[in-house]
Amino acid sequence: MKILPVISTKGGEGKSTQAANLCGFLADAGLKTLLIDGDFGQPTASSIYQLTYEAPCGLYELLMQTVDLSDASKIISHSFIPNLDVIISNDPQAHLLTAMLHAPDGRLRMRMRNILQHPLFKQYDAIIIDSQGARSVMLELIVLAATDSTIGIVKPVLPDIREFLRGSIAMFEQLRSLSSYGIKLAISLANLRTGLKHRRVVRVIRRCKLLRLKIRLTMYRFVQIINEKRHYQGNN
């Protein structure tokens, strides 16, 4: 089972679309896939695919641990795509933010990680977790649930790349102290590889075709910032 969060600390980057597309591709390839909509502010991923069955519970009950996970029908919704299930987001008032901040295992941001070890989730080949486009305890909790790496979404334009460095990369640096708990922290952004400190690998998901000179120059600038380690300065 692979758990793969899809994140960005900036809204409007296309996280929900990318997460849903990835789930669709995996399901079409025959992999049993679960999409967890962790964006309580704008739960787009919950509504991208038509549901043939909507469970009475969702993200809120999952993280508050008030649902019986031995009964999959209470928490797992089914999409019209074979092999693709969904856990919907159902916390419009954002009560989870406060609850997770003060939960005993919430302080270490481990609750999602711990919950997904339940036998219910072992049936899935891949679990993709969408997230909110803002730095919060919920985003950290989702990132730390990853089994190997996290997909970061960033548009190939310089302002978005700068925000990615200030937000997503800075968050990973701060969470690095939790590696003593056996947590692997890696952020993946497709098609571009650059060496990063602590053996992290960065691959950049380019939502636009890298044929235009402007986009090529932007991505070149991004690689320079990473390779020169100027993202640690926090002002690029």
Phi, psi and omega in degrees: 000129177248131177250120188231102176286150175241118192224163165192144176273005178241133179285160176080011181275346179099027182299311184297319179295315180295319179297315180294318178299317179298317178299317179298317179297315181296317180296318178296332179280359177095006179270133178286119192234142176239127175257119176255120179273100181264009179265094183284338181284314177227084187285062183295318185300333180293338187244003180292317180255136176297136180261131174273341175211127177250118181292152181289342181242165182208214185303319183300309181292327179299310184281333176278354178058043179250009180245143179279105183287351176286346176247097185300331183294343180283336189232335185263117173267153182247133176270172180285351178272125176303141179078001182243111176252165185221141164251113187284158173271130183217045180230064185295338180269002176059039177292334182297329180304309180289319182297316182288329180295327184256359177289145181306316179270354178287331181295330175265003178059036188254356190297313180300317179301315181292318182297320184286000173274356180297145180306333179305324187270355180290344181286346185266139174283326182216137174239117180255129183244116174281160184215168178279148180276059179197148178287126181197172176299328180293320179294318179296320179299321179289317180301318184285355176276349184297144176276323182230306184209174181236141175268122175257133181257127178213134175285146182279057173230144191302316179301320179291323178294320178298319178294323177300318179293316180291324185265289187294310181295319178298321178297317179297321178297320181288329180278353184300335180297340181277001179296340178293344177270009179085015182271128177269121179254114177212139178243130184244131178226115204293153165080347177232127181244131175222146180288136177233157179301150179066029174062021175283145179247133178247127173237135188258124175279114181260111183282345177249156177289133182272057179253332181278145183300320182301317181290320178299317180294322178297314180293325177298318179297320178299314179298320178300313181301316181292311184294328178273000176058031178280352176290344177287342183284339175074012180227023178262000000 
